[in-house]
Amino acid sequence: EALVLVGEIGLIMLLLEAGVELDVAQLRETGLRALAIGLTGTILPLLVGVGLAMASGSASSIKSALAVGASFSPTSLGVAASALKSGKMLDTPVGQLIVASCVVDDVLALILLSMFKVLVKDNPPMIEYFIPIISSLGFLIVLGGSAVTWLPRLIEDKILKKCNE
């Protein structure tokens, strides 16, 4: 359990570092393209994994084929951000597009993987399938909306004025 905790803390720090590098102004410009790339980066590996598992006969059920497909879906945002940073490409529009699409891809992959907690149950209620999606969208709307609307003004007006340069 301790190693799992250390791994989760490392993952959070990796995502935090990549999130700090994300430029919100450029994200507004590349938002739809990043969403399309992120969706493709999640759905295509999922379908390929399901297809390979079904074609090879190693999947005993559709649930196990979906598990194989979902394991192909996550990207490595930390590695992508680190590579872009070392190549001095992170602050370019293409670099920001890559980081934003990796964020979308990782969020969708985490939603998929969290849905497997429901798939392993025998007869779960239908609402349990939608809880990861609803909670992720709520989190995005509340915190993402705050990050682009009132939170920057709060930081600029209240916090930065108290700090000496």
Backbone torsions as a table, in degrees:
resi	resn	phi	psi	omega
1	GLU	NA	-34.0	-179.6
2	ALA	-66.1	-39.4	179.1
3	LEU	-68.3	-35.3	176.6
4	VAL	-64.2	-41.8	178.2
5	LEU	-62.7	-44.5	178.2
6	VAL	-62.7	-39.9	177.8
7	GLY	-64.1	-41.2	178.9
8	GLU	-68.0	-38.3	176.9
9	ILE	-64.9	-40.4	177.0
10	GLY	-62.8	-40.9	178.0
11	LEU	-64.3	-42.0	177.8
12	ILE	-62.4	-42.9	179.6
13	MET	-65.6	-37.5	178.2
14	LEU	-64.2	-44.6	178.1
15	LEU	-67.5	-35.0	178.2
16	LEU	-64.8	-43.4	179.2
17	GLU	-62.3	-42.6	179.0
18	ALA	-68.3	-35.3	178.9
19	GLY	-67.3	-33.7	178.4
20	VAL	-67.1	-32.3	-178.7
21	GLU	-79.4	-9.4	-176.6
22	LEU	-77.8	127.5	179.5
23	ASP	-93.7	114.2	-174.4
24	VAL	-65.0	-36.2	179.6
25	ALA	-63.9	-43.4	178.2
26	GLN	-72.6	-28.1	177.6
27	LEU	-64.9	-35.4	177.0
28	ARG	-63.6	-35.6	179.4
29	GLU	-73.3	-37.6	-174.6
30	THR	-100.8	11.0	-172.4
31	GLY	-55.7	-51.5	-177.2
32	LEU	-69.7	-38.4	177.4
33	ARG	-65.7	-41.3	178.7
34	ALA	-64.5	-38.9	177.6
35	LEU	-63.8	-43.8	179.5
36	ALA	-64.5	-43.0	179.3
37	ILE	-66.5	-42.0	178.8
38	GLY	-63.7	-41.7	176.8
39	LEU	-63.0	-43.8	178.3
40	THR	-63.8	-39.9	179.9
41	GLY	-69.3	-14.2	175.7
42	THR	-98.6	-46.4	-173.4
43	ILE	-72.8	-42.7	-177.7
44	LEU	-61.7	-50.0	176.4
45	PRO	-63.1	-33.3	177.1
46	LEU	-61.8	-48.2	-179.7
47	LEU	-65.6	-40.6	178.2
48	VAL	-63.3	-44.1	179.1
49	GLY	-63.7	-42.5	177.3
50	VAL	-63.6	-44.6	179.3
51	GLY	-61.5	-44.7	179.3
52	LEU	-64.5	-42.2	-179.5
53	ALA	-65.3	-40.7	179.8
54	MET	-71.2	-40.0	-178.2
55	ALA	-68.8	-35.6	-179.0
56	SER	-78.9	-14.9	179.9
57	GLY	79.6	5.8	-178.8
58	SER	-79.3	-17.6	179.9
59	ALA	-88.9	122.2	-179.2
60	SER	-81.9	-20.2	179.7
61	SER	-149.9	172.0	177.7
62	ILE	-66.5	-29.5	178.2
63	LYS	-64.1	-43.0	179.5
64	SER	-71.0	-33.3	176.2
65	ALA	-66.3	-39.8	176.4
66	LEU	-65.1	-35.9	177.8
67	ALA	-64.1	-40.6	176.5
68	VAL	-63.2	-46.2	179.9
69	GLY	-63.0	-41.2	-179.9
70	ALA	-67.7	-27.8	178.2
71	SER	-71.4	-19.1	177.0
72	PHE	-84.8	-15.8	-169.5
73	SER	-73.4	-41.3	-174.3
74	PRO	-65.1	143.9	172.8
75	THR	-100.5	178.3	176.8
76	SER	-112.0	90.2	-178.6
77	LEU	-62.2	-40.6	-179.4
78	GLY	-62.1	-42.7	179.4
79	VAL	-67.6	-42.8	-179.6
80	ALA	-63.1	-45.6	-179.9
81	ALA	-64.4	-39.9	179.4
82	SER	-65.5	-42.3	179.3
83	ALA	-66.3	-41.5	178.4
84	LEU	-66.1	-37.0	-179.9
85	LYS	-67.8	-42.9	-179.2
86	SER	-69.4	-27.7	176.8
87	GLY	-89.2	7.0	-179.9
88	LYS	55.5	37.2	179.3
89	MET	-112.1	-2.9	-173.3
90	LEU	-66.7	-35.0	-176.9
91	ASP	-87.4	3.5	177.6
92	THR	-87.0	161.0	177.2
93	PRO	-58.5	-37.8	179.0
94	VAL	-66.7	-41.7	177.9
95	GLY	-62.6	-41.7	178.3
96	GLN	-67.8	-34.8	176.2
97	LEU	-64.1	-42.3	178.9
98	ILE	-64.0	-45.6	-179.4
99	VAL	-64.5	-43.9	-179.5
100	ALA	-64.5	-41.3	179.2
101	SER	-69.1	-32.3	174.7
102	CYS	-65.7	-38.2	177.9
103	VAL	-63.2	-47.2	178.9
104	VAL	-60.5	-45.7	-179.5
105	ASP	-60.4	-46.1	-179.0
106	ASP	-66.1	-39.8	178.7
107	VAL	-63.7	-45.5	178.9
108	LEU	-64.1	-39.0	178.2
109	ALA	-66.0	-38.7	177.3
110	LEU	-66.2	-35.7	175.5
111	ILE	-64.4	-43.9	177.9
112	LEU	-59.6	-47.3	-178.4
113	LEU	-66.3	-33.7	178.1
114	SER	-71.9	-23.4	177.2
115	MET	-71.8	-19.1	179.7
116	PHE	-71.8	-17.8	171.9
117	LYS	-63.0	-32.9	178.8
118	VAL	-79.5	-38.7	-176.1
119	LEU	-65.4	-25.8	-179.4
120	VAL	-80.9	-12.4	176.6
121	LYS	-76.5	155.2	-177.0
122	ASP	-72.4	-58.6	-179.9
123	ASN	-135.2	74.5	-179.0
124	PRO	-74.9	151.6	173.6
125	PRO	-64.6	151.3	-175.9
126	MET	-59.9	-33.1	-177.6
127	ILE	-63.5	-28.3	-178.9
128	GLU	-65.1	-26.2	177.1
129	TYR	-69.5	-28.8	-174.5
130	PHE	-96.0	-10.5	-178.7
131	ILE	-59.6	-45.7	177.6
132	PRO	-61.2	-37.4	-179.4
133	ILE	-69.7	-45.7	-178.8
134	ILE	-64.3	-44.1	-178.9
135	SER	-67.6	-36.7	178.2
136	SER	-67.1	-43.0	178.2
137	LEU	-65.9	-40.0	176.7
138	GLY	-61.9	-44.5	178.0
139	PHE	-60.4	-44.4	180.0
140	LEU	-63.9	-45.1	-177.7
141	ILE	-66.7	-47.0	-176.6
142	VAL	-70.1	-55.7	-175.6
143	LEU	-78.8	-39.6	177.8
144	GLY	-65.5	-42.0	176.9
145	GLY	-63.8	-38.8	177.7
146	SER	-65.1	-38.2	-177.6
147	ALA	-67.0	-24.3	-179.7
148	VAL	-106.7	-10.4	-177.8
149	THR	-108.6	-82.3	-169.6
150	TRP	-92.3	-24.2	-176.9
151	LEU	-65.5	-41.4	177.0
152	PRO	-61.6	-39.2	177.8
153	ARG	-65.4	-39.6	178.5
154	LEU	-62.1	-45.3	179.9
155	ILE	-64.1	-44.7	-178.3
156	GLU	-66.9	-44.7	-174.7
157	ASP	-79.0	-39.1	-172.6
158	LYS	-98.9	-46.1	-170.8
159	ILE	-88.2	-49.7	-175.4
160	LEU	-68.4	-27.9	178.4
161	LYS	-69.3	-24.0	178.9
162	LYS	-83.8	-15.8	-178.7
163	CYS	-94.4	135.2	174.8
164	ASN	-85.9	142.4	180.0
165	GLU	-83.6	NA	NA
